[in-house]
Amino acid sequence: MMFLLTQAFITFRWLDAIDILLVAILLYQLYYLVKGTVAINIFVGILLIYILWLVVKALGMQLFENILSKFIDVGAIVLIIVFQQEIRRFLLFIGTADFFNKRALGKNLFKLKWEASKSPLDINAVLKAVQNMSETKTGAIIVITTNSELKFYMNTGDTIDAKVSARLIENIFFKNSPLHDGAIIISGNTIKAARCVLPVTENTEFPTHLGMRHRAAVGITENSDAIAIAVSEQTGEISLTKNGELKNNLSIEQLKGLIEKEIK
């Protein structure tokens, strides 16, 4: 037994170390892309099944191993179906010119975050802007991140990277502003991007009297752990969405309570 272990250590090559490193990078990138989305639970489940299969195989439990191996054999097809959006996002990430930039390559590969903690959201600034836009019936959609950074969706819009303020939010959604179409994404107390394109819900039971703005608010929260605030352009009605659940006709006090509950 000791001889076999010694042989295993002796035959460990530098190519094996590279192999392990590349697998670790791949797994981290996959985790980074699905973090904060509903797909993270599926990702963890599949990973646990694979680890269980390795343990069962090592213990020589042939019947259980055969059952798990059949599941893993069709796993590739299941992964493609379940993770369509995440695979698309991963390929788009790899295909961007910035990924292969020499200066950014290391950062893109590992994406280790040694950043200072985010400043807390100025809720009052958001509430003031929402109230003013509701009174003037200015359509708006504001996405507030929690755990997931939503970088993929940020990249669909224009970078702002400015401190949250009521005046800035109102200026972005002003009807004659070139940035008023689409959503703004707020992370911490920073407006990261504006004019962002969001996925729309495909729920067949979605209320027909609500438009694309509300569909997008529901869609982004179905695909992430973010919360979304929508202001109707027709009625000035204020809505908040979390986990695909839409709460309509909110007062400013109700909206404040819901936001504080979600970002505490």
DRENPA-3360 file (N, C-alpha, C; in nm, 2 decimals, always signed):
BEGIN
1 = MMFLLTQA = +0.08/-0.12/+0.00/+0.00/+0.00/+0.00/+0.09/+0.12/+0.00 ~ +0.19/+0.13/+0.09/+0.28/+0.24/+0.10/+0.35/+0.26/-0.03 ~ +0.39/+0.14/-0.10/+0.46/+0.15/-0.23/+0.37/+0.22/-0.33 ~ +0.24/+0.18/-0.33/+0.15/+0.24/-0.43/+0.14/+0.39/-0.41 ~ +0.13/+0.43/-0.28/+0.12/+0.57/-0.25/+0.24/+0.65/-0.29 ~ +0.36/+0.59/-0.27/+0.49/+0.65/-0.30/+0.50/+0.66/-0.45 ~ +0.45/+0.56/-0.53/+0.46/+0.57/-0.67/+0.37/+0.68/-0.72 ~ +0.25/+0.70/-0.66/+0.16/+0.80/-0.70/+0.22/+0.94/-0.69;
9 = FITFRWLD = +0.29/+0.96/-0.58/+0.35/+1.09/-0.56/+0.47/+1.11/-0.65 ~ +0.54/+1.00/-0.68/+0.66/+1.01/-0.77/+0.62/+1.04/-0.91 ~ +0.51/+0.99/-0.95/+0.46/+1.01/-1.09/+0.38/+1.13/-1.11 ~ +0.36/+1.21/-1.01/+0.29/+1.34/-1.02/+0.37/+1.44/-1.10 ~ +0.32/+1.48/-1.22/+0.39/+1.56/-1.31/+0.35/+1.71/-1.30 ~ +0.43/+1.79/-1.36/+0.39/+1.94/-1.36/+0.27/+1.96/-1.45 ~ +0.25/+1.87/-1.55/+0.13/+1.88/-1.63/+0.00/+1.85/-1.55 ~ +0.02/+1.76/-1.44/-0.10/+1.73/-1.36/-0.13/+1.85/-1.27;
17 = AIDILLVA = -0.03/+1.93/-1.23/-0.06/+2.05/-1.15/-0.13/+2.15/-1.24 ~ -0.09/+2.16/-1.37/-0.16/+2.26/-1.46/-0.30/+2.21/-1.48 ~ -0.32/+2.08/-1.50/-0.45/+2.02/-1.52/-0.55/+2.06/-1.40 ~ -0.50/+2.04/-1.28/-0.58/+2.07/-1.16/-0.61/+2.22/-1.16 ~ -0.51/+2.30/-1.19/-0.53/+2.45/-1.19/-0.63/+2.49/-1.29 ~ -0.63/+2.44/-1.41/-0.72/+2.48/-1.51/-0.87/+2.43/-1.47 ~ -0.88/+2.31/-1.41/-1.01/+2.27/-1.37/-1.06/+2.36/-1.26 ~ -0.97/+2.40/-1.17/-1.01/+2.49/-1.06/-1.06/+2.62/-1.11;
25 = ILLYQLYY = -0.99/+2.68/-1.21/-1.03/+2.81/-1.27/-1.16/+2.79/-1.34 ~ -1.18/+2.68/-1.42/-1.31/+2.66/-1.49/-1.43/+2.65/-1.39 ~ -1.41/+2.58/-1.28/-1.51/+2.56/-1.18/-1.54/+2.70/-1.11 ~ -1.44/+2.77/-1.09/-1.46/+2.90/-1.03/-1.54/+3.00/-1.12 ~ -1.50/+3.00/-1.25/-1.57/+3.08/-1.34/-1.72/+3.04/-1.36 ~ -1.74/+2.91/-1.36/-1.88/+2.87/-1.36/-1.96/+2.91/-1.24 ~ -1.90/+2.90/-1.12/-1.96/+2.94/-1.00/-1.99/+3.09/-1.00 ~ -1.89/+3.17/-1.05/-1.90/+3.31/-1.06/-2.02/+3.36/-1.14;
33 = LVKGTVAI = -2.04/+3.28/-1.25/-2.15/+3.32/-1.35/-2.28/+3.29/-1.29 ~ -2.30/+3.18/-1.21/-2.43/+3.14/-1.16/-2.45/+3.19/-1.02 ~ -2.35/+3.25/-0.96/-2.37/+3.30/-0.82/-2.48/+3.40/-0.81 ~ -2.57/+3.38/-0.72/-2.68/+3.48/-0.70/-2.79/+3.46/-0.79 ~ -2.79/+3.35/-0.87/-2.90/+3.32/-0.96/-2.97/+3.19/-0.91 ~ -3.08/+3.16/-0.97/-3.15/+3.03/-0.93/-3.07/+2.91/-0.97 ~ -2.98/+2.93/-1.07/-2.90/+2.82/-1.12/-2.80/+2.77/-1.03 ~ -2.76/+2.85/-0.92/-2.66/+2.81/-0.83/-2.69/+2.68/-0.76;
41 = NIFVGILL = -2.82/+2.66/-0.72/-2.87/+2.54/-0.65/-2.85/+2.42/-0.74 ~ -2.88/+2.43/-0.87/-2.87/+2.32/-0.96/-2.72/+2.29/-0.98 ~ -2.63/+2.39/-0.99/-2.49/+2.38/-1.01/-2.43/+2.30/-0.89 ~ -2.47/+2.34/-0.77/-2.42/+2.27/-0.65/-2.47/+2.13/-0.64 ~ -2.60/+2.10/-0.68/-2.65/+1.97/-0.68/-2.58/+1.88/-0.77 ~ -2.55/+1.92/-0.90/-2.48/+1.84/-0.99/-2.34/+1.81/-0.95 ~ -2.27/+1.91/-0.89/-2.14/+1.89/-0.83/-2.13/+1.79/-0.72 ~ -2.23/+1.79/-0.64/-2.24/+1.69/-0.53/-2.26/+1.55/-0.58;
49 = IYILWLVV = -2.35/+1.54/-0.68/-2.37/+1.41/-0.74/-2.24/+1.35/-0.80 ~ -2.17/+1.44/-0.87/-2.04/+1.40/-0.93/-1.94/+1.35/-0.82 ~ -1.93/+1.43/-0.71/-1.84/+1.39/-0.61/-1.88/+1.26/-0.54 ~ -2.02/+1.24/-0.53/-2.07/+1.11/-0.48/-2.03/+1.00/-0.57 ~ -2.04/+1.02/-0.70/-2.01/+0.92/-0.80/-1.86/+0.88/-0.78 ~ -1.77/+0.97/-0.76/-1.63/+0.94/-0.74/-1.61/+0.86/-0.62 ~ -1.68/+0.90/-0.51/-1.66/+0.82/-0.38/-1.71/+0.68/-0.40 ~ -1.83/+0.67/-0.46/-1.89/+0.53/-0.48/-1.80/+0.45/-0.57;
57 = KALGMQLF = -1.74/+0.51/-0.67/-1.65/+0.44/-0.76/-1.53/+0.39/-0.69 ~ -1.47/+0.48/-0.60/-1.35/+0.44/-0.53/-1.38/+0.33/-0.43 ~ -1.50/+0.32/-0.37/-1.54/+0.22/-0.28/-1.58/+0.09/-0.34 ~ -1.59/+0.09/-0.48/-1.63/-0.03/-0.55/-1.77/-0.08/-0.54 ~ -1.86/+0.02/-0.51/-2.00/-0.01/-0.50/-2.06/-0.01/-0.65 ~ -2.05/-0.12/-0.71/-2.08/-0.13/-0.86/-2.22/-0.09/-0.90 ~ -2.32/-0.14/-0.82/-2.46/-0.11/-0.86/-2.49/+0.03/-0.85 ~ -2.46/+0.10/-0.74/-2.48/+0.24/-0.72/-2.40/+0.32/-0.82;
65 = ENILSKFI = -2.28/+0.27/-0.84/-2.19/+0.34/-0.94/-2.25/+0.34/-1.08 ~ -2.31/+0.23/-1.12/-2.37/+0.22/-1.25/-2.49/+0.31/-1.26 ~ -2.57/+0.32/-1.16/-2.69/+0.41/-1.16/-2.65/+0.55/-1.18 ~ -2.55/+0.59/-1.09/-2.50/+0.73/-1.10/-2.43/+0.76/-1.23 ~ -2.36/+0.66/-1.29/-2.28/+0.68/-1.41/-2.38/+0.71/-1.53 ~ -2.50/+0.64/-1.53/-2.60/+0.66/-1.63/-2.65/+0.80/-1.62 ~ -2.67/+0.85/-1.50/-2.72/+0.98/-1.48/-2.62/+1.08/-1.53 ~ -2.49/+1.06/-1.50/-2.38/+1.15/-1.55/-2.37/+1.15/-1.70;
73 = DVGAIVLI = -2.39/+1.03/-1.76/-2.38/+1.02/-1.91/-2.47/+1.11/-1.98 ~ -2.59/+1.13/-1.93/-2.69/+1.22/-1.99/-2.68/+1.36/-1.93 ~ -2.59/+1.37/-1.84/-2.57/+1.50/-1.77/-2.54/+1.62/-1.86 ~ -2.45/+1.59/-1.96/-2.41/+1.69/-2.05/-2.53/+1.76/-2.13 ~ -2.62/+1.67/-2.17/-2.74/+1.72/-2.24/-2.83/+1.80/-2.14 ~ -2.84/+1.75/-2.02/-2.92/+1.82/-1.92/-2.86/+1.96/-1.89 ~ -2.73/+1.96/-1.88/-2.66/+2.09/-1.85/-2.68/+2.19/-1.96 ~ -2.68/+2.15/-2.08/-2.70/+2.24/-2.19/-2.84/+2.30/-2.19;
81 = IVFQQEIR = -2.94/+2.22/-2.16/-3.07/+2.26/-2.15/-3.10/+2.36/-2.03 ~ -3.05/+2.31/-1.91/-3.08/+2.39/-1.79/-3.00/+2.52/-1.79 ~ -2.87/+2.51/-1.83/-2.78/+2.63/-1.82/-2.76/+2.70/-1.95 ~ -2.87/+2.71/-2.04/-2.85/+2.78/-2.17/-2.80/+2.92/-2.15 ~ -2.87/+3.00/-2.06/-2.83/+3.14/-2.05/-2.69/+3.15/-1.99 ~ -2.66/+3.07/-1.89/-2.53/+3.08/-1.82/-2.41/+3.04/-1.92 ~ -2.44/+2.94/-2.01/-2.34/+2.90/-2.11/-2.32/+3.01/-2.21 ~ -2.43/+3.07/-2.25/-2.42/+3.19/-2.34/-2.34/+3.30/-2.28;
89 = RFLLFIGT = -2.36/+3.33/-2.15/-2.29/+3.44/-2.08/-2.14/+3.40/-2.07 ~ -2.11/+3.27/-2.04/-1.97/+3.23/-2.03/-1.90/+3.24/-2.16 ~ -1.96/+3.20/-2.27/-1.90/+3.22/-2.40/-1.88/+3.36/-2.44 ~ -1.98/+3.45/-2.41/-1.97/+3.59/-2.44/-1.85/+3.65/-2.36 ~ -1.84/+3.60/-2.23/-1.73/+3.65/-2.14/-1.59/+3.61/-2.20 ~ -1.58/+3.48/-2.25/-1.46/+3.44/-2.31/-1.43/+3.51/-2.44 ~ -1.53/+3.54/-2.51/-1.52/+3.60/-2.64/-1.49/+3.75/-2.64 ~ -1.50/+3.82/-2.53/-1.48/+3.96/-2.53/-1.33/+3.99/-2.54;
97 = ADFFNKRA = -1.30/+4.10/-2.61/-1.16/+4.14/-2.63/-1.09/+4.17/-2.50 ~ -1.16/+4.22/-2.40/-1.09/+4.25/-2.28/-1.04/+4.13/-2.20 ~ -1.11/+4.01/-2.23/-1.06/+3.89/-2.16/-0.92/+3.86/-2.19 ~ -0.88/+3.88/-2.31/-0.75/+3.84/-2.36/-0.65/+3.96/-2.35 ~ -0.69/+4.07/-2.29/-0.60/+4.18/-2.26/-0.49/+4.14/-2.16 ~ -0.37/+4.16/-2.19/-0.26/+4.11/-2.11/-0.27/+4.16/-1.96 ~ -0.31/+4.29/-1.95/-0.31/+4.34/-1.81/-0.43/+4.28/-1.73 ~ -0.54/+4.25/-1.80/-0.66/+4.21/-1.74/-0.68/+4.06/-1.73;
105 = LGKNLFKL = -0.58/+3.98/-1.80/-0.60/+3.84/-1.81/-0.61/+3.77/-1.67 ~ -0.51/+3.80/-1.59/-0.51/+3.74/-1.45/-0.63/+3.78/-1.37 ~ -0.67/+3.90/-1.38/-0.79/+3.95/-1.31/-0.91/+3.87/-1.36 ~ -0.92/+3.86/-1.49/-1.04/+3.79/-1.55/-1.04/+3.64/-1.51 ~ -0.93/+3.58/-1.51/-0.92/+3.44/-1.48/-0.97/+3.40/-1.34 ~ -0.92/+3.48/-1.24/-0.95/+3.45/-1.10/-1.06/+3.54/-1.04 ~ -1.07/+3.66/-1.08/-1.17/+3.76/-1.03/-1.17/+3.75/-0.88 ~ -1.06/+3.75/-0.82/-1.06/+3.76/-0.67/-1.09/+3.90/-0.63;
113 = KWEASKSP = -1.17/+3.91/-0.53/-1.22/+4.04/-0.49/-1.16/+4.09/-0.36 ~ -1.06/+4.18/-0.37/-1.00/+4.23/-0.25/-1.04/+4.37/-0.23 ~ -1.16/+4.40/-0.28/-1.21/+4.54/-0.28/-1.26/+4.58/-0.14 ~ -1.26/+4.71/-0.12/-1.32/+4.75/+0.01/-1.47/+4.72/+0.01 ~ -1.52/+4.71/+0.13/-1.67/+4.68/+0.14/-1.75/+4.79/+0.07 ~ -1.86/+4.75/+0.02/-1.95/+4.85/-0.05/-2.01/+4.94/+0.05 ~ -2.03/+5.07/+0.00/-2.10/+5.16/+0.08/-2.25/+5.13/+0.09 ~ -2.31/+5.15/+0.20/-2.46/+5.11/+0.21/-2.54/+5.20/+0.12;
121 = LDINAVLK = -2.64/+5.15/+0.06/-2.73/+5.22/-0.03/-2.80/+5.34/+0.04 ~ -2.80/+5.45/-0.03/-2.87/+5.57/+0.02/-3.02/+5.55/-0.02 ~ -3.09/+5.48/+0.07/-3.23/+5.45/+0.04/-3.32/+5.57/+0.01 ~ -3.29/+5.68/+0.09/-3.37/+5.80/+0.08/-3.36/+5.86/-0.05 ~ -3.24/+5.86/-0.11/-3.22/+5.92/-0.24/-3.30/+5.84/-0.35 ~ -3.30/+5.71/-0.34/-3.38/+5.63/-0.43/-3.53/+5.65/-0.41 ~ -3.57/+5.66/-0.29/-3.71/+5.68/-0.26/-3.76/+5.82/-0.31 ~ -3.67/+5.92/-0.29/-3.71/+6.06/-0.34/-3.72/+6.06/-0.49;
129 = AVQNMSET = -3.63/+5.99/-0.56/-3.64/+5.99/-0.71/-3.76/+5.91/-0.75 ~ -3.79/+5.80/-0.69/-3.90/+5.72/-0.73/-4.03/+5.80/-0.71 ~ -4.04/+5.87/-0.59/-4.16/+5.95/-0.57/-4.18/+6.06/-0.67 ~ -4.07/+6.13/-0.70/-4.08/+6.23/-0.80/-4.12/+6.18/-0.94 ~ -4.06/+6.07/-0.98/-4.10/+6.01/-1.11/-4.24/+5.95/-1.11 ~ -4.29/+5.90/-1.00/-4.42/+5.86/-0.99/-4.52/+5.97/-1.01 ~ -4.49/+6.09/-0.94/-4.58/+6.20/-0.95/-4.58/+6.26/-1.10 ~ -4.47/+6.25/-1.17/-4.46/+6.31/-1.30/-4.49/+6.20/-1.41;
137 = KTGAIIVI = -4.52/+6.07/-1.36/-4.54/+5.96/-1.45/-4.43/+5.94/-1.55 ~ -4.31/+5.94/-1.49/-4.19/+5.91/-1.57/-4.15/+5.76/-1.55 ~ -4.15/+5.69/-1.66/-4.12/+5.54/-1.65/-3.98/+5.52/-1.61 ~ -3.96/+5.42/-1.53/-3.83/+5.39/-1.48/-3.82/+5.24/-1.43 ~ -3.70/+5.19/-1.44/-3.68/+5.06/-1.38/-3.54/+5.06/-1.31 ~ -3.54/+5.03/-1.18/-3.41/+5.04/-1.10/-3.39/+4.91/-1.04 ~ -3.27/+4.85/-1.07/-3.23/+4.72/-1.02/-3.13/+4.74/-0.91 ~ -3.15/+4.68/-0.80/-3.06/+4.69/-0.68/-3.00/+4.55/-0.66;
145 = TTNSELKF = -2.87/+4.54/-0.67/-2.80/+4.41/-0.65/-2.79/+4.37/-0.50 ~ -2.78/+4.25/-0.47/-2.76/+4.20/-0.34/-2.63/+4.12/-0.33 ~ -2.63/+3.99/-0.37/-2.51/+3.91/-0.38/-2.45/+3.91/-0.52 ~ -2.53/+3.89/-0.62/-2.48/+3.88/-0.75/-2.45/+4.02/-0.81 ~ -2.34/+4.04/-0.88/-2.31/+4.18/-0.93/-2.37/+4.21/-1.06 ~ -2.43/+4.11/-1.13/-2.50/+4.13/-1.25/-2.41/+4.20/-1.36 ~ -2.29/+4.16/-1.36/-2.19/+4.23/-1.46/-2.23/+4.20/-1.60 ~ -2.29/+4.09/-1.63/-2.33/+4.06/-1.76/-2.43/+4.16/-1.81;
153 = YMNTGDTI = -2.53/+4.19/-1.73/-2.64/+4.28/-1.76/-2.58/+4.43/-1.76 ~ -2.49/+4.46/-1.67/-2.42/+4.59/-1.67/-2.36/+4.62/-1.81 ~ -2.30/+4.51/-1.86/-2.22/+4.53/-1.99/-2.31/+4.55/-2.11 ~ -2.44/+4.53/-2.09/-2.54/+4.56/-2.20/-2.57/+4.71/-2.21 ~ -2.54/+4.78/-2.11/-2.57/+4.93/-2.10/-2.45/+5.02/-2.11 ~ -2.46/+5.14/-2.06/-2.35/+5.23/-2.06/-2.30/+5.25/-1.91 ~ -2.17/+5.25/-1.89/-2.12/+5.26/-1.76/-2.14/+5.40/-1.70 ~ -2.18/+5.40/-1.58/-2.20/+5.53/-1.51/-2.10/+5.55/-1.40;
161 = DAKVSARL = -2.11/+5.45/-1.31/-2.01/+5.44/-1.19/-2.01/+5.57/-1.11 ~ -2.13/+5.61/-1.07/-2.15/+5.74/-1.00/-2.23/+5.71/-0.87 ~ -2.20/+5.80/-0.77/-2.27/+5.78/-0.64/-2.42/+5.80/-0.66 ~ -2.50/+5.73/-0.59/-2.65/+5.74/-0.60/-2.70/+5.87/-0.55 ~ -2.78/+5.94/-0.63/-2.84/+6.06/-0.59/-2.98/+6.07/-0.66 ~ -3.08/+6.13/-0.60/-3.21/+6.14/-0.66/-3.20/+6.22/-0.79 ~ -3.13/+6.33/-0.79/-3.12/+6.41/-0.91/-3.06/+6.33/-1.03 ~ -2.96/+6.25/-1.00/-2.90/+6.18/-1.11/-3.00/+6.07/-1.17;
169 = IENIFFKN = -3.07/+6.00/-1.08/-3.16/+5.90/-1.12/-3.27/+5.96/-1.21 ~ -3.32/+6.08/-1.16/-3.43/+6.15/-1.24/-3.38/+6.19/-1.37 ~ -3.25/+6.24/-1.38/-3.20/+6.29/-1.50/-3.18/+6.17/-1.60 ~ -3.14/+6.06/-1.55/-3.12/+5.94/-1.64/-3.26/+5.90/-1.70 ~ -3.37/+5.90/-1.63/-3.50/+5.86/-1.68/-3.58/+5.97/-1.73 ~ -3.53/+6.09/-1.74/-3.60/+6.20/-1.81/-3.62/+6.16/-1.95 ~ -3.75/+6.19/-2.00/-3.79/+6.14/-2.13/-3.70/+6.17/-2.24 ~ -3.64/+6.29/-2.24/-3.55/+6.33/-2.35/-3.41/+6.29/-2.33;
177 = SPLHDGAI = -3.38/+6.21/-2.22/-3.24/+6.17/-2.20/-3.21/+6.05/-2.29 ~ -3.09/+6.04/-2.34/-3.05/+5.93/-2.43/-3.04/+5.80/-2.35 ~ -3.04/+5.81/-2.21/-3.02/+5.69/-2.13/-3.15/+5.64/-2.07 ~ -3.26/+5.70/-2.10/-3.38/+5.67/-2.03/-3.44/+5.53/-2.06 ~ -3.41/+5.48/-2.18/-3.46/+5.35/-2.22/-3.37/+5.24/-2.14 ~ -3.44/+5.14/-2.09/-3.37/+5.03/-2.02/-3.36/+5.06/-1.87 ~ -3.28/+4.99/-1.80/-3.27/+4.99/-1.66/-3.14/+5.05/-1.61 ~ -3.14/+5.10/-1.48/-3.02/+5.13/-1.42/-2.99/+5.02/-1.32;
185 = IISGNTIK = -2.86/+4.99/-1.30/-2.82/+4.89/-1.20/-2.74/+4.95/-1.09 ~ -2.79/+4.93/-0.97/-2.72/+4.99/-0.85/-2.65/+4.88/-0.77 ~ -2.53/+4.90/-0.73/-2.46/+4.81/-0.65/-2.40/+4.89/-0.53 ~ -2.43/+4.85/-0.41/-2.39/+4.93/-0.30/-2.46/+5.07/-0.31 ~ -2.38/+5.18/-0.30/-2.43/+5.31/-0.32/-2.38/+5.37/-0.45 ~ -2.36/+5.29/-0.55/-2.31/+5.33/-0.68/-2.40/+5.29/-0.79 ~ -2.44/+5.38/-0.88/-2.51/+5.35/-1.00/-2.40/+5.30/-1.10 ~ -2.40/+5.17/-1.12/-2.30/+5.11/-1.21/-2.32/+5.14/-1.36;
193 = AARCVLPV = -2.44/+5.12/-1.40/-2.47/+5.14/-1.54/-2.62/+5.18/-1.57 ~ -2.64/+5.24/-1.68/-2.77/+5.28/-1.73/-2.80/+5.22/-1.87 ~ -2.92/+5.23/-1.91/-2.97/+5.18/-2.04/-2.94/+5.03/-2.05 ~ -2.95/+4.95/-1.94/-2.92/+4.81/-1.94/-3.04/+4.73/-2.00 ~ -3.01/+4.63/-2.07/-3.11/+4.54/-2.13/-3.13/+4.42/-2.03 ~ -3.25/+4.39/-1.99/-3.28/+4.29/-1.90/-3.36/+4.18/-1.96 ~ -3.35/+4.06/-1.91/-3.44/+3.95/-1.96/-3.58/+3.97/-1.92 ~ -3.68/+3.94/-2.01/-3.82/+3.95/-1.97/-3.87/+3.82/-1.93;
201 = TENTEFPT = -3.97/+3.82/-1.84/-4.03/+3.69/-1.79/-4.11/+3.63/-1.90 ~ -4.11/+3.49/-1.90/-4.19/+3.42/-1.99/-4.31/+3.35/-1.92 ~ -4.34/+3.40/-1.80/-4.45/+3.35/-1.73/-4.58/+3.38/-1.80 ~ -4.66/+3.27/-1.84/-4.78/+3.29/-1.91/-4.89/+3.35/-1.83 ~ -4.88/+3.35/-1.70/-4.98/+3.41/-1.61/-4.95/+3.56/-1.57 ~ -4.85/+3.61/-1.64/-4.82/+3.75/-1.61/-4.93/+3.84/-1.65 ~ -4.97/+3.94/-1.56/-5.08/+4.03/-1.59/-5.07/+4.10/-1.72 ~ -5.17/+4.09/-1.80/-5.17/+4.15/-1.94/-5.17/+4.30/-1.94;
209 = HLGMRHRA = -5.22/+4.36/-1.83/-5.22/+4.51/-1.83/-5.09/+4.58/-1.80 ~ -4.99/+4.49/-1.77/-4.86/+4.55/-1.74/-4.77/+4.53/-1.86 ~ -4.68/+4.63/-1.88/-4.60/+4.64/-2.00/-4.46/+4.57/-1.99 ~ -4.37/+4.60/-2.08/-4.24/+4.54/-2.09/-4.15/+4.58/-1.97 ~ -4.17/+4.70/-1.92/-4.09/+4.74/-1.81/-4.11/+4.65/-1.69 ~ -4.24/+4.62/-1.66/-4.26/+4.53/-1.55/-4.22/+4.38/-1.58 ~ -4.24/+4.34/-1.71/-4.19/+4.21/-1.75/-4.04/+4.20/-1.73 ~ -3.96/+4.30/-1.76/-3.82/+4.30/-1.74/-3.78/+4.30/-1.59;
217 = AVGITENS = -3.86/+4.37/-1.51/-3.84/+4.37/-1.36/-3.86/+4.23/-1.30 ~ -3.96/+4.16/-1.35/-3.98/+4.03/-1.30/-3.88/+3.93/-1.36 ~ -3.84/+3.95/-1.49/-3.74/+3.87/-1.55/-3.60/+3.87/-1.48 ~ -3.56/+3.99/-1.45/-3.42/+4.00/-1.39/-3.42/+3.93/-1.25 ~ -3.54/+3.94/-1.18/-3.54/+3.88/-1.04/-3.57/+3.73/-1.05 ~ -3.62/+3.68/-1.16/-3.63/+3.54/-1.18/-3.49/+3.48/-1.20 ~ -3.40/+3.56/-1.26/-3.27/+3.51/-1.30/-3.16/+3.55/-1.20 ~ -3.19/+3.62/-1.09/-3.09/+3.66/-1.00/-3.15/+3.69/-0.86;
225 = DAIAIAVS = -3.07/+3.72/-0.77/-3.12/+3.76/-0.63/-3.14/+3.91/-0.61 ~ -3.14/+3.98/-0.72/-3.16/+4.13/-0.71/-3.30/+4.16/-0.69 ~ -3.33/+4.29/-0.65/-3.46/+4.34/-0.64/-3.48/+4.45/-0.75 ~ -3.60/+4.47/-0.80/-3.62/+4.57/-0.91/-3.74/+4.65/-0.87 ~ -3.72/+4.78/-0.89/-3.83/+4.88/-0.87/-3.87/+4.93/-1.01 ~ -4.00/+4.93/-1.03/-4.06/+4.98/-1.16/-4.16/+5.09/-1.13 ~ -4.15/+5.20/-1.22/-4.25/+5.31/-1.21/-4.32/+5.31/-1.34 ~ -4.45/+5.30/-1.34/-4.53/+5.30/-1.46/-4.54/+5.43/-1.53;
233 = EQTGEISL = -4.52/+5.43/-1.66/-4.52/+5.56/-1.74/-4.67/+5.60/-1.76 ~ -4.76/+5.50/-1.76/-4.90/+5.53/-1.78/-4.97/+5.58/-1.65 ~ -4.95/+5.52/-1.54/-5.02/+5.55/-1.42/-4.94/+5.61/-1.31 ~ -4.81/+5.60/-1.32/-4.72/+5.64/-1.21/-4.71/+5.54/-1.09 ~ -4.77/+5.43/-1.11/-4.78/+5.32/-1.01/-4.64/+5.27/-0.98 ~ -4.61/+5.25/-0.85/-4.48/+5.20/-0.81/-4.49/+5.05/-0.78 ~ -4.39/+4.97/-0.83/-4.39/+4.83/-0.80/-4.25/+4.78/-0.76 ~ -4.25/+4.67/-0.68/-4.12/+4.61/-0.65/-4.13/+4.46/-0.67;
241 = TKNGELKN = -4.02/+4.41/-0.73/-4.01/+4.27/-0.76/-3.90/+4.20/-0.69 ~ -3.92/+4.08/-0.64/-3.82/+4.00/-0.58/-3.85/+3.85/-0.60 ~ -3.75/+3.78/-0.65/-3.77/+3.64/-0.68/-3.89/+3.61/-0.78 ~ -3.90/+3.71/-0.87/-4.01/+3.69/-0.97/-4.15/+3.73/-0.92 ~ -4.16/+3.77/-0.79/-4.29/+3.81/-0.73/-4.30/+3.96/-0.74 ~ -4.41/+4.00/-0.81/-4.44/+4.15/-0.83/-4.54/+4.20/-0.73 ~ -4.50/+4.31/-0.66/-4.59/+4.38/-0.57/-4.62/+4.51/-0.62 ~ -4.75/+4.53/-0.65/-4.80/+4.65/-0.72/-4.85/+4.76/-0.63;
249 = NLSIEQLK = -4.87/+4.88/-0.69/-4.94/+4.99/-0.63/-4.89/+5.02/-0.48 ~ -4.76/+5.03/-0.47/-4.70/+5.05/-0.34/-4.69/+5.20/-0.31 ~ -4.70/+5.23/-0.18/-4.67/+5.37/-0.13/-4.52/+5.38/-0.11 ~ -4.48/+5.50/-0.09/-4.33/+5.52/-0.06/-4.29/+5.46/+0.07 ~ -4.38/+5.46/+0.17/-4.35/+5.40/+0.30/-4.34/+5.25/+0.28 ~ -4.44/+5.19/+0.21/-4.43/+5.05/+0.18/-4.30/+5.01/+0.11 ~ -4.27/+5.09/+0.01/-4.15/+5.06/-0.07/-4.03/+5.06/+0.02 ~ -4.02/+5.16/+0.10/-3.90/+5.18/+0.19/-3.89/+5.06/+0.28;
257 = GLIEKEIK = -4.00/+5.01/+0.34/-4.00/+4.89/+0.43/-3.95/+4.77/+0.35 ~ -3.99/+4.75/+0.23/-3.96/+4.63/+0.15/-3.81/+4.64/+0.11 ~ -3.76/+4.75/+0.08/-3.62/+4.77/+0.04/-3.53/+4.74/+0.16 ~ -3.56/+4.80/+0.27/-3.48/+4.78/+0.39/-3.48/+4.64/+0.43 ~ -3.59/+4.57/+0.42/-3.60/+4.43/+0.45/-3.50/+4.34/+0.36 ~ -3.49/+4.38/+0.24/-3.42/+4.30/+0.14/-3.27/+4.32/+0.15 ~ -3.23/+4.45/+0.18/-3.08/+4.48/+0.17/-3.02/+4.49/+0.31 ~ -3.09/+4.46/+0.41/-3.03/+4.47/+0.55/-2.91/+4.37/+0.56;
% end
